[in-house]
Amino acid sequence: MTSDQPIRWGIIGPGTIARTFADGVAHSRTGRLVAIATRNPAKPGLAENFPGARIVDGYEALLSDKEIDAIYIAVPHTGHAEWAIKAARAGKHILVEKPIALSAYDAEAVYYEAKKAGVFAGEAFMYRVHPQTEKLVELVKSGVIGTVRIIRSSFGFNMGSYRPEHRLFANDTAGGGILDVGGYPVSMARLIAGAAQGKAFLEPEKVSGVAHLGESGVDEWASAVLKFPNEIIAEVSCSIMANQDNVLRIIGSEGRIEVQDFWFASGHKGGVGKIEIFKGGKQETVELREDRWLYSFEADAAGDAIRAGKTEFSSPGMSWADSIGNLRVLDQWRASVGLEYGVEKASKRTANIAGGTVARGNSIPQRQIPGISKPASVVTLGFEFFPNFAAASLTLDAFYEAGGNAFDTAYVYGGGKTEAIFGDWHTSRKVPREEIVLIGKGAHSPLCYPDMIAKQLDQSLSRLKTDYVDIYFMHRDNTDVPVGEFVDAMDAEVKRGRIRGIFGGSNWTRARFDEAIAYAEKTGKAAPAALSNNFSLAEMLDPIWAGCVAASDDDWKKWLNEKQIPNFAWSSQGRGFFTDRAGRDKRDDEEIVRVWYSERNFGRRDRAIELANKLGRNPIHIALAYVIAQPFPVIPLIGPRTVAELEDSLSALDIKLTPEQVKWLEG
């Protein structure tokens, strides 16, 4: 695209904010409005509200319109991520009305799709690209009020009365103040805290929020306190049922700065913006006259980036990392007050993030696991880190859509939350249970006793919304209990039909496993036939957690090769050892240093880096390929937190290491 070619804009959703943005485009130097997409083209006033723009019937039609370069998404919050992803996949640049998504997890998925498509993507906080904001950052950096200590900011208005038909009160459209206007004071606080430290923005180390949840369950007024690493405290508030003063106050060691309605800057159609400085008993007013329309700055900032081949706003505009960080704060604020929208729950969130039906793909290779009748994906997905269904479903959907069908759960993960998430996921997606290879685990320390197996499996199956698991592991071992008692307890569950494949031990020693097999053979019971110990190219030197057992050394590999016992290997990629977080001169991460640092492991890491460079891959890909390439069945458990991390891990599955390369990596 040439530097003088206008950006041809289309808008999805013909509401009030769309009309405001259209005004901005009309008064911009880089863009022109070409089309407006609506699901009701006969709606009165469209031609008058969007003069000169074609009225397009349906959002999908705009995505395929060859005359459109960029799309502004102005539908309700709940449609932002879906249509942003669809637009990116259609090759369109995207500017999304804030919030770009309901959560940081959703936002990461949006930006990841934009990255893959190579298109511009931005969250439309228009004030961030206005000259008044740039001046404010300049004043903070200059130290005019000394060291910044406290930031206070609010954005609140009063709707007057509860109006169930209005989007701001609708739970299913993610109404309330936090997502609608709370992002403004939070984004400003993060901007100022960063400016005080010479950075584009700064993330708080602690967020604590309170709110009043109204009749529909959305926040009608709310406040939060943010504590930043540089000791700045920010107090932010928002409301849809309470008028607030809407003043930004930046309080420093030598004075304070105040800005009224900072997000409105010099006004919708231009005017004079004012920054008040109070210092030493005196007041100074910094006036900024801008004749340009407020939203034209946003249209031009996006247009300039697109023309320059950039995919995100330049600071102080909201970069991708800034946008995700802002939503992460809003996520914590919402979590503090127990605000989860109905649309984020399994009963409503039945499609994938792009609004499509979740269907199993075939790009992940399958393998036959001894003792399991159905093929399983060569990697197993673990998901113990996700805070809620909405976040977890992104990765679960993507894994299944890529062909993954093996899932690792446990009674203790998240106090049972992750089991419930999985149950909600496979039932809400109507995934055939017979397609799934489901791992359950129980009897974790300190409750590692035979009688806990049946009791905990009762609860696990209820949460998982199934009547059986395909594979069951005791999560730990208790050598004070005769191993036969554990075998008896698991054999009983096989006979009950609640374990319909194989069982075994997680973090068991070879001696204990052999003893269990011998007992089963002697008594005619089902024998343990699976293991879940650590296995990776880097050998675990010190247990990550108490009771952990690694199976990576030469004696273990000999045993696994002889027995051909499948090992579902946790921490199979070394928990960061094969990334930039580790290095001979890097000792900040206590766990990595304690667990993995040895000259033998560093030698393996060096060779993984060397081979990765030859293959044009990353060392962590080599680490995963090494595990899969063993002459005995090792099924790596992977725990990606985002779709990007998942797809990065899956990209290693096409690396086929030879036996000679495996031996060379081991040294």
C-alpha positions as CSV (number, residue, x, y, z in Angstrom):
1,M,0.0,0.0,0.0
2,T,1.4,3.4,-1.0
3,S,1.9,6.2,1.5
4,D,-0.8,8.4,-0.1
5,Q,-3.4,5.7,-0.9
6,P,-6.5,6.2,1.3
7,I,-7.5,3.4,3.7
8,R,-10.9,2.1,2.6
9,W,-12.9,1.5,5.7
10,G,-15.9,-0.7,6.3
11,I,-17.8,-0.7,9.6
12,I,-19.6,-3.7,11.1
13,G,-22.5,-2.6,13.2
14,P,-24.4,0.7,12.6
15,G,-24.7,1.9,16.2
16,T,-23.8,5.2,18.0
17,I,-20.1,4.5,18.3
18,A,-20.0,3.5,14.6
19,R,-21.4,6.9,13.6
20,T,-18.9,8.6,15.8
21,F,-16.0,6.7,14.2
22,A,-17.5,7.5,10.7
23,D,-17.2,11.2,11.6
24,G,-13.6,10.6,12.5
25,V,-12.9,8.9,9.2
26,A,-14.6,11.7,7.3
27,H,-12.3,14.2,8.9
28,S,-9.1,12.1,8.7
29,R,-6.3,12.6,6.2
30,T,-5.7,8.8,5.6
31,G,-9.1,7.2,5.2
32,R,-12.5,7.2,3.7
33,L,-15.6,5.3,4.6
34,V,-16.7,2.9,1.9
35,A,-19.3,0.6,3.4
36,I,-21.4,-0.1,6.5
37,A,-22.5,-3.7,7.2
38,T,-25.8,-4.3,8.9
39,R,-28.2,-7.2,9.5
40,N,-31.1,-4.8,8.9
41,P,-30.4,-2.8,5.7
42,A,-33.9,-1.5,5.7
43,K,-33.4,0.3,9.1
44,P,-34.4,3.9,8.7
45,G,-31.6,6.6,8.8
46,L,-28.7,4.5,7.7
47,A,-28.0,6.6,4.6
48,E,-28.2,9.8,6.6
49,N,-26.0,8.5,9.4
50,F,-23.3,7.2,7.1
51,P,-23.4,9.5,4.1
52,G,-21.7,8.2,1.0
53,A,-21.2,4.7,2.3
54,R,-22.7,1.6,0.7
55,I,-25.1,-0.3,2.9
56,V,-24.1,-3.9,2.9
57,D,-26.5,-6.7,3.9
58,G,-24.8,-8.9,6.5
59,Y,-21.4,-8.8,8.2
60,E,-20.0,-11.7,6.2
61,A,-20.6,-9.8,2.9
62,L,-18.3,-7.0,4.2
63,L,-15.5,-9.5,4.9
64,S,-15.4,-10.6,1.2
65,D,-15.7,-7.1,-0.2
66,K,-12.6,-6.4,-2.3
67,E,-13.0,-2.7,-2.0
68,I,-12.5,-2.8,1.8
69,D,-9.0,-2.6,3.3
70,A,-9.8,-2.2,7.0
71,I,-12.8,-2.9,9.2
72,Y,-14.0,-1.1,12.3
73,I,-15.9,-3.5,14.5
74,A,-18.7,-1.7,16.5
75,V,-21.0,-4.6,17.5
76,P,-21.7,-5.3,21.2
77,H,-18.8,-6.5,23.3
78,T,-19.7,-10.1,22.9
79,G,-19.2,-10.0,19.2
80,H,-15.8,-8.2,19.2
81,A,-13.5,-11.2,19.3
82,E,-15.6,-13.3,16.9
83,W,-15.8,-10.7,14.1
84,A,-12.2,-9.5,14.7
85,I,-11.0,-13.0,14.1
86,K,-13.2,-13.5,11.1
87,A,-12.0,-10.2,9.6
88,A,-8.3,-11.1,10.2
89,R,-8.8,-14.5,8.5
90,A,-10.4,-12.6,5.6
91,G,-7.2,-10.6,5.3
92,K,-8.7,-7.3,6.5
93,H,-7.0,-4.9,8.9
94,I,-9.0,-4.5,12.0
95,L,-9.8,-1.8,14.6
96,V,-12.0,-3.0,17.3
97,E,-14.1,-0.9,19.6
98,K,-13.0,-1.4,23.2
99,P,-12.9,-3.8,24.8
100,I,-11.3,-5.8,22.0
101,A,-12.5,-8.9,23.8
102,L,-14.2,-10.0,27.0
103,S,-10.9,-11.2,28.6
104,A,-7.2,-11.2,28.1
105,Y,-7.3,-14.8,26.9
106,D,-9.8,-13.9,24.2
107,A,-7.7,-10.8,23.2
108,E,-4.6,-13.0,22.9
109,A,-6.5,-15.2,20.5
110,V,-7.5,-12.1,18.4
111,Y,-4.0,-10.8,18.2
112,Y,-2.6,-14.2,17.4
113,E,-4.9,-14.5,14.4
114,A,-3.9,-11.0,13.3
115,K,-0.2,-12.1,13.6
116,K,-0.8,-15.2,11.5
117,A,-2.7,-13.1,8.9
118,G,-0.1,-10.3,8.9
119,V,-2.8,-7.6,9.4
120,F,-3.0,-4.6,11.6
121,A,-5.1,-5.0,14.7
122,G,-5.9,-2.4,17.3
123,E,-8.1,-1.7,20.3
124,A,-9.9,1.6,19.9
125,F,-9.0,3.6,22.9
126,M,-9.1,6.9,20.9
127,Y,-7.6,9.1,23.7
128,R,-4.4,7.2,23.6
129,V,-3.4,8.6,20.2
130,H,-4.5,12.2,20.9
131,P,-1.8,14.9,21.4
132,Q,-3.1,15.7,24.8
133,T,-2.2,12.2,26.0
134,E,1.3,12.6,24.5
135,K,1.7,15.9,26.3
136,L,0.6,14.3,29.6
137,V,3.2,11.6,29.3
138,E,5.8,14.2,28.5
139,L,4.9,16.2,31.7
140,V,5.1,13.1,33.9
141,K,8.5,12.1,32.4
142,S,9.8,15.7,33.0
143,G,9.3,15.4,36.7
144,V,7.2,18.5,36.9
145,I,5.3,17.1,40.0
146,G,8.2,15.1,41.3
147,T,8.0,11.4,41.9
148,V,4.5,10.0,41.0
149,R,3.0,8.3,44.0
150,I,-0.8,8.1,43.5
151,I,-3.1,8.0,40.5
152,R,-6.8,8.5,40.9
153,S,-9.2,8.2,37.9
154,S,-12.9,7.6,37.4
155,F,-15.3,7.2,34.5
156,G,-18.9,7.1,35.7
157,F,-22.4,8.2,34.6
158,N,-25.9,7.5,35.8
159,M,-28.4,5.7,33.6
160,G,-31.1,6.8,36.0
161,S,-32.9,3.5,36.5
162,Y,-32.6,-0.1,35.7
163,R,-33.4,-0.8,32.1
164,P,-33.3,-4.5,31.4
165,E,-33.6,-4.0,27.6
166,H,-30.4,-1.8,27.5
167,R,-27.1,-3.5,26.6
168,L,-25.4,-1.9,29.6
169,F,-27.7,-3.9,31.9
170,A,-27.7,-7.1,29.9
171,N,-25.6,-9.9,31.3
172,D,-25.6,-11.8,28.0
173,T,-24.0,-8.8,26.2
174,A,-21.4,-8.3,29.0
175,G,-22.9,-5.1,30.3
176,G,-21.9,-3.1,33.3
177,G,-19.2,-0.5,33.9
178,I,-16.0,-2.5,34.1
179,L,-15.9,-3.5,30.5
180,D,-17.7,-0.5,29.1
181,V,-15.8,2.3,30.7
182,G,-13.5,0.8,33.4
183,G,-10.8,0.2,30.8
184,Y,-10.3,3.9,30.4
185,P,-9.0,4.7,33.9
186,V,-7.1,1.4,34.1
187,S,-5.4,2.0,30.8
188,M,-4.5,5.6,31.8
189,A,-3.1,4.4,35.2
190,R,-0.9,1.8,33.5
191,L,0.2,4.4,31.0
192,I,1.2,6.9,33.7
193,A,2.8,4.3,35.9
194,G,4.9,3.3,32.9
195,A,5.8,6.9,32.0
196,A,7.1,7.5,35.5
197,Q,9.5,4.7,34.9
198,G,10.4,5.6,31.3
199,K,8.3,2.8,29.9
200,A,5.3,2.7,27.5
201,F,3.2,1.2,30.2
202,L,3.5,-0.8,33.4
203,E,1.6,-3.8,34.8
204,P,0.4,-3.8,38.4
205,E,1.7,-6.5,40.7
206,K,-1.6,-6.5,42.7
207,V,-5.2,-5.7,41.8
208,S,-8.0,-5.7,44.3
209,G,-11.6,-4.7,43.4
210,V,-15.0,-4.3,44.8
211,A,-18.4,-3.7,43.1
212,H,-22.1,-3.6,43.4
213,L,-23.7,-6.2,41.1
214,G,-27.2,-5.2,40.1
215,E,-30.4,-7.1,39.3
216,S,-29.0,-8.6,36.1
217,G,-25.7,-9.5,37.7
218,V,-23.6,-6.8,36.0
219,D,-21.5,-4.2,37.9
220,E,-23.4,-1.0,38.3
221,W,-20.6,0.8,40.2
222,A,-17.2,-0.6,41.0
223,S,-13.7,0.5,42.2
224,A,-10.3,-1.1,42.3
225,V,-6.9,-0.4,43.7
226,L,-3.7,-1.2,41.7
227,K,-0.3,-1.5,43.2
228,F,2.6,-1.1,40.7
229,P,6.2,-2.4,41.2
230,N,7.5,1.2,41.4
231,E,5.3,1.8,44.5
232,I,2.7,3.8,42.6
233,I,-0.9,3.2,43.9
234,A,-3.8,3.7,41.5
235,E,-7.4,4.1,42.6
236,V,-9.8,3.6,39.7
237,S,-13.6,3.5,39.6
238,C,-16.4,3.3,37.1
239,S,-20.2,3.2,37.1
240,I,-23.3,3.2,35.0
241,M,-25.6,4.1,37.9
242,A,-23.6,6.9,39.6
243,N,-22.3,10.2,38.3
244,Q,-18.7,10.7,39.2
245,D,-16.3,13.7,38.8
246,N,-14.4,11.9,36.0
247,V,-11.2,13.7,36.8
248,L,-7.7,12.2,36.4
249,R,-5.4,13.1,39.3
250,I,-1.7,12.3,39.2
251,I,-0.3,13.0,42.6
252,G,3.4,13.4,43.0
253,S,5.9,14.3,45.7
254,E,5.9,18.0,44.6
255,G,2.5,18.6,43.2
256,R,-0.4,17.1,41.2
257,I,-1.8,17.1,37.7
258,E,-5.5,17.1,37.0
259,V,-7.4,16.5,33.7
260,Q,-11.2,16.5,33.4
261,D,-12.6,13.8,31.1
262,F,-9.2,12.8,29.9
263,W,-10.6,10.4,27.3
264,F,-12.5,13.3,25.6
265,A,-9.3,15.4,25.2
266,S,-10.1,18.5,23.2
267,G,-13.6,17.4,22.2
268,H,-15.3,15.3,19.6
269,K,-15.1,18.1,16.9
270,G,-11.9,19.7,18.2
271,G,-11.3,22.5,20.7
272,V,-9.1,23.2,23.7
273,G,-7.9,20.5,26.0
274,K,-6.7,21.6,29.5
275,I,-4.1,20.0,31.8
276,E,-4.0,21.6,35.2
277,I,-0.8,21.6,37.3
278,F,-0.9,22.3,41.0
279,K,2.5,22.9,42.6
280,G,3.8,25.1,45.4
281,G,0.4,26.7,46.0
282,K,0.2,27.8,42.4
283,Q,-1.9,26.6,39.5
284,E,-0.8,26.4,35.9
285,T,-3.0,25.5,33.0
286,V,-1.5,23.9,29.9
287,E,-3.9,24.4,27.0
288,L,-3.8,22.3,23.9
289,R,-5.9,23.5,20.9
290,E,-6.7,20.9,18.4
291,D,-9.0,21.7,15.5
292,R,-9.1,18.1,14.3
293,W,-12.0,15.8,15.3
294,L,-11.2,13.4,18.2
295,Y,-11.8,10.1,16.3
296,S,-9.8,11.3,13.3
297,F,-6.6,10.8,15.3
298,E,-7.6,7.2,15.8
299,A,-8.4,6.6,12.2
300,D,-5.1,8.2,11.1
301,A,-3.0,6.4,13.7
302,A,-4.4,3.1,12.3
303,G,-4.0,4.3,8.8
304,D,-0.4,5.4,9.2
305,A,0.4,2.0,10.7
306,I,-1.3,0.1,7.9
307,R,0.5,2.2,5.3
308,A,3.8,1.6,7.0
309,G,3.2,-2.2,7.1
310,K,2.9,-2.2,10.9
311,T,0.5,-4.5,12.7
312,E,-0.1,-2.5,15.9
313,F,-0.3,1.0,17.2
314,S,2.8,2.9,18.2
315,S,3.0,4.2,21.8
316,P,1.2,5.8,23.4
317,G,-1.4,4.0,21.4
318,M,-2.4,0.6,22.7
319,S,0.1,-2.0,21.4
320,W,-0.9,-5.7,21.5
321,A,0.9,-6.3,24.8
322,D,-0.6,-3.1,26.3
323,S,-4.1,-4.1,25.3
324,I,-3.7,-7.6,26.6
325,G,-2.3,-6.3,29.9
326,N,-5.2,-3.9,30.3
327,L,-7.7,-6.7,29.9
328,R,-5.7,-8.8,32.3
329,V,-6.3,-6.1,35.0
330,L,-10.0,-6.0,34.1
331,D,-10.1,-9.8,34.4
332,Q,-8.6,-9.5,37.9
333,W,-11.0,-6.8,38.9
334,R,-13.9,-8.9,37.7
335,A,-12.6,-12.0,39.5
336,S,-12.3,-9.9,42.7
337,V,-16.0,-9.2,42.6
338,G,-17.2,-12.6,41.3
339,L,-18.3,-11.2,38.0
340,E,-18.6,-13.9,35.3
341,Y,-21.1,-13.1,32.5
342,G,-23.6,-15.7,31.4
343,V,-22.2,-15.6,27.9
344,E,-18.9,-16.9,29.3
345,K,-20.4,-20.0,30.8
346,A,-20.7,-23.4,29.0
347,S,-24.5,-23.2,28.6
348,K,-24.1,-20.1,26.4
349,R,-20.5,-20.4,25.0
350,T,-21.2,-23.5,22.9
351,A,-19.3,-22.3,19.8
352,N,-15.6,-21.6,19.3
353,I,-14.3,-18.0,19.6
354,A,-15.0,-17.4,15.9
355,G,-18.6,-18.5,16.3
356,G,-18.1,-21.8,14.6
357,T,-19.1,-25.4,15.5
358,V,-16.3,-27.2,17.3
359,A,-15.4,-30.3,15.1
360,R,-12.4,-32.6,15.4
361,G,-9.6,-32.2,12.9
362,N,-6.8,-34.5,11.8
363,S,-3.6,-32.6,11.8
364,I,-2.2,-34.1,15.0
365,P,-0.8,-37.6,14.4
366,Q,-2.4,-40.5,16.3
367,R,-0.8,-43.5,18.0
368,Q,-2.0,-46.7,19.5
369,I,-1.3,-47.0,23.2
370,P,-1.0,-50.5,24.6
371,G,-4.2,-51.3,26.6
372,I,-6.3,-48.5,25.0
373,S,-8.7,-49.7,22.2
374,K,-8.9,-46.3,20.4
375,P,-6.1,-44.3,18.9
376,A,-4.9,-41.3,20.9
377,S,-3.2,-38.1,19.8
378,V,0.6,-38.3,20.2
379,V,0.4,-35.5,22.7
380,T,-2.0,-35.1,25.6
381,L,-3.4,-31.8,26.7
382,G,-3.2,-30.8,30.4
383,F,-5.1,-27.7,31.5
384,E,-4.6,-27.1,35.2
385,F,-3.9,-23.4,34.9
386,F,-7.1,-21.9,33.5
387,P,-9.2,-19.7,35.7
388,N,-12.6,-20.4,34.1
389,F,-14.5,-22.2,31.3
390,A,-14.2,-19.3,28.9
391,A,-10.4,-19.2,29.1
392,A,-10.0,-23.0,29.0
393,S,-12.4,-23.5,26.1
394,L,-10.1,-21.6,23.7
395,T,-7.3,-24.1,24.1
396,L,-9.6,-27.1,24.4
397,D,-11.4,-26.1,21.2
398,A,-8.1,-25.5,19.3
399,F,-6.6,-28.8,20.5
400,Y,-9.6,-30.8,19.5
401,E,-10.0,-29.0,16.2
402,A,-6.4,-29.9,15.4
403,G,-7.1,-33.5,16.1
404,G,-6.2,-33.9,19.7
405,N,-8.3,-36.3,21.7
406,A,-6.2,-37.1,24.8
407,F,-6.8,-35.0,27.9
408,D,-5.1,-35.1,31.3
409,T,-7.2,-34.2,34.4
410,A,-6.8,-34.7,38.1
411,Y,-8.9,-34.6,41.2
412,V,-6.7,-32.0,42.9
413,Y,-6.2,-29.6,40.0
414,G,-7.8,-26.3,40.8
415,G,-9.7,-27.9,43.7
416,G,-11.8,-29.7,41.1
417,K,-12.4,-26.7,38.9
418,T,-10.5,-28.1,35.9
419,E,-12.4,-31.4,36.0
420,A,-15.7,-29.5,35.9
421,I,-14.4,-27.3,33.1
422,F,-13.6,-30.4,31.0
423,G,-17.1,-31.9,31.8
424,D,-18.7,-28.6,30.7
425,W,-16.5,-28.5,27.6
426,H,-17.1,-32.0,26.1
427,T,-20.9,-31.8,26.8
428,S,-21.4,-28.3,25.5
429,R,-19.5,-29.2,22.3
430,K,-21.3,-32.5,22.1
431,V,-18.0,-34.3,21.6
432,P,-18.6,-38.0,21.3
433,R,-17.3,-39.6,24.5
434,E,-16.0,-42.6,22.6
435,E,-13.6,-40.3,20.7
436,I,-11.9,-39.1,23.9
437,V,-9.0,-40.7,25.7
438,L,-9.5,-39.3,29.2
439,I,-7.0,-39.5,32.0
440,G,-8.1,-39.2,35.6
441,K,-5.8,-39.0,38.7
442,G,-6.5,-39.3,42.4
443,A,-5.1,-40.2,45.8
444,H,-2.6,-37.3,45.9
445,S,-0.6,-36.8,49.1
446,P,-1.5,-36.4,51.9
447,L,-4.6,-38.5,51.1
448,C,-2.7,-41.2,49.3
449,Y,-4.6,-44.2,50.6
450,P,-6.5,-47.1,48.9
451,D,-9.9,-46.1,50.1
452,M,-9.5,-42.6,48.6
453,I,-9.4,-44.0,45.1
454,A,-13.1,-44.9,44.9
455,K,-14.3,-41.8,46.9
456,Q,-12.4,-39.3,44.8
457,L,-13.3,-41.1,41.5
458,D,-16.9,-40.7,42.5
459,Q,-16.5,-36.9,42.6
460,S,-14.2,-36.8,39.5
461,L,-16.6,-38.6,37.3
462,S,-19.4,-36.3,38.4
463,R,-17.4,-33.3,37.6
464,L,-16.2,-34.8,34.3
465,K,-19.7,-35.6,33.3
466,T,-18.9,-39.1,32.3
467,D,-19.2,-42.6,33.9
468,Y,-15.6,-43.7,33.2
469,V,-12.0,-42.7,32.5
470,D,-9.9,-44.4,29.9
471,I,-6.7,-44.2,32.0
472,Y,-6.3,-43.8,35.7
473,F,-3.3,-42.8,37.7
474,M,-2.6,-42.7,41.4
475,H,-1.2,-39.2,41.6
476,R,1.4,-40.1,44.2
477,D,2.6,-43.2,46.0
478,N,2.6,-44.0,49.7
479,T,5.2,-46.6,50.5
480,D,3.9,-47.0,54.0
481,V,0.9,-48.9,52.4
482,P,1.5,-52.3,50.9
483,V,1.3,-51.9,47.1
484,G,-1.2,-54.7,46.8
485,E,-3.8,-52.7,48.6
486,F,-3.6,-50.0,45.9
487,V,-3.7,-52.6,43.1
488,D,-6.8,-54.1,44.7
489,A,-8.5,-50.7,44.8
490,M,-7.8,-49.9,41.2
491,D,-8.7,-53.5,40.0
492,A,-12.1,-53.0,41.7
493,E,-12.7,-49.9,39.6
494,V,-11.8,-51.8,36.5
495,K,-14.3,-54.5,37.4
496,R,-16.9,-51.7,38.1
497,G,-16.3,-50.4,34.6
498,R,-15.1,-47.0,35.8
499,I,-11.6,-47.6,34.4
500,R,-12.0,-48.9,30.9
501,G,-8.5,-49.0,29.8
502,I,-5.3,-49.0,31.8
503,F,-4.2,-47.8,35.2
504,G,-0.9,-47.1,37.0
505,G,1.1,-44.7,39.0
506,S,2.2,-41.1,38.7
507,N,5.5,-40.5,40.3
508,W,6.2,-44.1,41.2
509,T,9.6,-45.8,41.3
510,R,10.6,-48.8,39.2
511,A,10.8,-51.0,42.2
512,R,7.3,-50.1,43.4
513,F,5.9,-50.6,39.9
514,D,7.6,-54.0,39.5
515,E,6.2,-55.0,42.9
516,A,2.7,-54.0,41.9
517,I,2.9,-56.0,38.6
518,A,4.2,-59.1,40.5
519,Y,1.3,-58.8,43.0
520,A,-1.2,-58.6,40.3
521,E,0.1,-61.6,38.5
522,K,0.2,-63.6,41.7
523,T,-3.4,-62.7,42.6
524,G,-5.0,-62.6,39.2
525,K,-5.8,-58.9,39.4
526,A,-5.5,-56.4,36.6
527,A,-1.9,-55.2,36.6
528,P,-0.7,-51.6,36.4
529,A,0.2,-50.8,32.8
530,A,0.9,-47.1,32.6
531,L,3.2,-44.6,34.2
532,S,3.1,-40.8,34.5
533,N,6.6,-39.6,35.5
534,N,8.7,-36.7,34.3
535,F,10.6,-37.5,31.1
536,S,12.5,-35.0,29.1
537,L,15.8,-34.3,27.3
538,A,16.9,-32.5,30.4
539,E,17.2,-34.7,33.5
540,M,15.4,-33.5,36.6
541,L,18.1,-33.1,39.3
542,D,15.8,-32.1,42.2
543,P,12.1,-32.8,42.4
544,I,10.0,-29.9,41.3
545,W,7.4,-30.8,43.9
546,A,7.6,-33.1,46.9
547,G,7.1,-36.7,45.8
548,C,8.0,-36.2,42.2
549,V,9.9,-38.9,40.3
550,A,11.8,-38.4,37.0
551,A,12.2,-41.3,34.5
552,S,14.8,-39.7,32.2
553,D,18.1,-41.3,33.3
554,D,19.7,-44.3,31.5
555,D,18.4,-46.9,34.0
556,W,14.9,-45.7,33.6
557,K,15.2,-45.7,29.8
558,K,16.4,-49.2,29.8
559,W,13.5,-50.3,32.0
560,L,10.9,-48.5,29.9
561,N,12.4,-50.0,26.7
562,E,12.2,-53.5,28.2
563,K,8.7,-53.2,29.6
564,Q,7.3,-51.0,26.9
565,I,5.2,-49.3,29.6
566,P,3.6,-46.1,28.2
567,N,4.8,-43.1,30.1
568,F,2.5,-40.0,30.0
569,A,5.4,-37.6,30.7
570,W,4.8,-34.3,32.5
571,S,7.2,-31.3,32.1
572,S,8.3,-33.0,28.9
573,Q,9.9,-29.8,27.6
574,G,11.8,-28.9,30.7
575,R,9.6,-26.2,32.1
576,G,11.5,-23.3,30.5
577,F,15.0,-24.9,30.4
578,F,15.0,-24.9,26.6
579,T,13.9,-21.3,26.3
580,D,15.6,-18.0,26.9
581,R,14.6,-18.1,30.5
582,A,17.6,-20.4,31.1
583,G,21.3,-20.0,30.5
584,R,24.6,-20.5,32.2
585,D,24.6,-16.8,33.2
586,K,20.9,-16.7,34.1
587,R,20.1,-17.5,37.7
588,D,17.0,-15.5,38.5
589,D,14.5,-18.4,38.2
590,E,15.1,-20.4,41.4
591,E,13.1,-23.4,40.1
592,I,14.9,-23.7,36.8
593,V,18.3,-23.4,38.5
594,R,17.5,-25.9,41.2
595,V,15.8,-28.5,39.0
596,W,17.7,-28.5,35.8
597,Y,21.1,-26.7,36.0
598,S,24.0,-29.2,35.4
599,E,26.7,-29.3,32.9
600,R,25.3,-32.4,31.4
601,N,21.9,-30.7,30.9
602,F,23.5,-27.6,29.5
603,G,25.4,-29.8,27.0
604,R,22.1,-31.3,25.9
605,R,20.6,-27.8,25.7
606,D,23.5,-26.6,23.5
607,R,23.0,-29.5,21.1
608,A,19.2,-28.8,21.0
609,I,20.0,-25.2,20.1
610,E,22.5,-26.3,17.4
611,L,20.0,-28.8,15.9
612,A,17.2,-26.2,16.1
613,N,19.3,-23.7,14.2
614,K,19.9,-26.2,11.5
615,L,16.3,-27.1,11.1
616,G,15.0,-23.5,11.5
617,R,13.1,-24.3,14.6
618,N,13.3,-23.5,18.4
619,P,15.2,-25.6,21.0
620,I,11.9,-26.3,22.8
621,H,10.6,-28.0,19.6
622,I,13.6,-30.3,19.6
623,A,13.0,-31.1,23.2
624,L,9.4,-32.2,22.4
625,A,10.5,-34.1,19.3
626,Y,13.1,-36.0,21.4
627,V,10.5,-37.3,23.8
628,I,8.2,-38.5,21.0
629,A,11.2,-40.2,19.2
630,Q,11.9,-42.7,22.0
631,P,11.9,-46.4,21.2
632,F,9.3,-46.9,23.9
633,P,5.9,-45.3,24.2
634,V,6.2,-41.8,25.7
635,I,3.2,-39.5,25.4
636,P,4.1,-36.0,26.4
637,L,1.7,-33.9,28.5
638,I,1.7,-30.3,27.3
639,G,0.2,-27.4,29.2
640,P,-0.1,-24.4,26.9
641,R,-2.0,-21.4,28.4
642,T,-2.9,-19.8,25.1
643,V,-3.8,-20.9,21.5
644,A,-0.5,-19.4,20.4
645,E,1.5,-21.6,22.8
646,L,-0.6,-24.6,21.8
647,E,0.1,-24.2,18.1
648,D,3.8,-23.5,18.8
649,S,4.0,-26.9,20.6
650,L,2.1,-28.7,17.9
651,S,4.4,-27.3,15.2
652,A,7.1,-29.6,16.6
653,L,5.1,-32.7,15.7
654,D,6.5,-32.7,12.1
655,I,10.1,-33.1,13.4
656,K,11.2,-36.7,13.0
657,L,14.4,-37.4,14.8
658,T,16.5,-40.4,13.8
659,P,17.9,-42.7,16.5
660,E,21.3,-41.3,15.7
661,Q,20.1,-37.7,16.4
662,V,18.5,-38.9,19.7
663,K,21.8,-40.3,20.8
664,W,23.7,-37.2,19.7
665,L,21.3,-35.0,21.7
666,E,22.0,-37.1,24.8
667,G,25.7,-36.8,24.2
